Amino acid sequence: MTDEQIRSAVKLGMPFFAVTGRGQVLARYLPYGPVFKWERNQIIPMPLQGSDLLWWLRASDDEDHEG
């Protein structure tokens, strides 16, 4: 999935399993369920949901494009 497809899935509440452009693995297994992030061989629930998660993804992208 592209980063834009991930953002669309977050907005629509669709289940997905994807790797962001930064190499972060994100997944939602049930419609409108929590989003999980893969980190150090474990899956942890993301504290951010909906528009907050979209903001976090956008901020992460912006950090990569600085400098």
BALOBA-1460 file (C-alpha; in Angstrom, 3 decimals):
// residues 67
<rec num="1" residu="m" x="0.000" y="0.000" z="0.000"/>
<rec num="2" residu="t" x="1.129" y="3.523" z="-0.669"/>
<rec num="3" residu="d" x="1.119" y="6.111" z="2.120"/>
<rec num="4" residu="e" x="-1.958" y="7.685" z="0.511"/>
<rec num="5" residu="q" x="-3.782" y="4.329" z="0.525"/>
<rec num="6" residu="i" x="-2.884" y="3.906" z="4.211"/>
<rec num="7" residu="r" x="-4.321" y="7.347" z="4.962"/>
<rec num="8" residu="s" x="-7.511" y="6.438" z="3.081"/>
<rec num="9" residu="a" x="-7.845" y="3.188" z="5.043"/>
<rec num="10" residu="v" x="-7.383" y="5.103" z="8.320"/>
<rec num="11" residu="k" x="-10.063" y="7.632" z="7.318"/>
<rec num="12" residu="l" x="-12.528" y="4.960" z="6.224"/>
<rec num="13" residu="g" x="-11.875" y="2.629" z="9.173"/>
<rec num="14" residu="m" x="-10.979" y="-0.245" z="6.841"/>
<rec num="15" residu="p" x="-8.827" y="-3.186" z="7.960"/>
<rec num="16" residu="f" x="-5.322" y="-3.048" z="6.481"/>
<rec num="17" residu="f" x="-1.766" y="-4.303" z="6.880"/>
<rec num="18" residu="a" x="0.867" y="-2.057" z="5.359"/>
<rec num="19" residu="v" x="4.395" y="-0.694" z="5.475"/>
<rec num="20" residu="t" x="4.681" y="3.090" z="5.352"/>
<rec num="21" residu="g" x="7.228" y="4.895" z="3.220"/>
<rec num="22" residu="r" x="9.362" y="5.165" z="6.380"/>
<rec num="23" residu="g" x="9.377" y="1.373" z="6.835"/>
<rec num="24" residu="q" x="6.920" y="1.337" z="9.758"/>
<rec num="25" residu="v" x="4.488" y="-1.574" z="9.789"/>
<rec num="26" residu="l" x="0.908" y="-0.602" z="10.658"/>
<rec num="27" residu="a" x="-2.175" y="-2.821" z="10.800"/>
<rec num="28" residu="r" x="-5.881" y="-2.706" z="11.619"/>
<rec num="29" residu="y" x="-7.462" y="-6.135" z="11.817"/>
<rec num="30" residu="l" x="-11.123" y="-5.238" z="12.403"/>
<rec num="31" residu="p" x="-13.193" y="-2.436" z="10.894"/>
<rec num="32" residu="y" x="-12.994" y="0.633" z="13.121"/>
<rec num="33" residu="g" x="-10.673" y="-1.200" z="15.515"/>
<rec num="34" residu="p" x="-7.407" y="0.146" z="16.882"/>
<rec num="35" residu="v" x="-4.356" y="0.580" z="14.673"/>
<rec num="36" residu="f" x="-1.305" y="-1.415" z="15.713"/>
<rec num="37" residu="k" x="2.341" y="-0.652" z="15.011"/>
<rec num="38" residu="w" x="5.011" y="-3.336" z="14.720"/>
<rec num="39" residu="e" x="8.025" y="-2.451" z="16.864"/>
<rec num="40" residu="r" x="10.884" y="-4.646" z="18.069"/>
<rec num="41" residu="n" x="9.160" y="-7.945" z="17.306"/>
<rec num="42" residu="q" x="5.912" y="-7.004" z="19.025"/>
<rec num="43" residu="i" x="2.674" y="-5.382" z="17.963"/>
<rec num="44" residu="i" x="1.680" y="-2.395" z="20.076"/>
<rec num="45" residu="p" x="-1.614" y="-0.466" z="19.900"/>
<rec num="46" residu="m" x="-1.219" y="3.086" z="18.665"/>
<rec num="47" residu="p" x="-2.553" y="5.678" z="21.106"/>
<rec num="48" residu="l" x="-3.547" y="7.849" z="18.130"/>
<rec num="49" residu="q" x="-6.740" y="7.269" z="16.153"/>
<rec num="50" residu="g" x="-8.518" y="8.879" z="13.221"/>
<rec num="51" residu="s" x="-7.396" y="12.406" z="12.379"/>
<rec num="52" residu="d" x="-4.726" y="12.319" z="15.120"/>
<rec num="53" residu="l" x="-3.133" y="9.269" z="13.482"/>
<rec num="54" residu="l" x="-3.267" y="11.001" z="10.095"/>
<rec num="55" residu="w" x="-1.517" y="14.009" z="11.625"/>
<rec num="56" residu="w" x="1.160" y="11.699" z="13.083"/>
<rec num="57" residu="l" x="1.736" y="10.052" z="9.679"/>
<rec num="58" residu="r" x="1.982" y="13.467" z="7.984"/>
<rec num="59" residu="a" x="4.417" y="14.782" z="10.619"/>
<rec num="60" residu="s" x="6.555" y="11.654" z="10.185"/>
<rec num="61" residu="d" x="6.644" y="12.257" z="6.420"/>
<rec num="62" residu="d" x="7.608" y="15.905" z="6.916"/>
<rec num="63" residu="e" x="10.502" y="14.933" z="9.215"/>
<rec num="64" residu="d" x="11.908" y="12.726" z="6.453"/>
<rec num="65" residu="h" x="11.843" y="15.588" z="3.943"/>
<rec num="66" residu="e" x="13.634" y="18.116" z="6.152"/>
<rec num="67" residu="g" x="17.342" y="18.780" z="5.797"/>
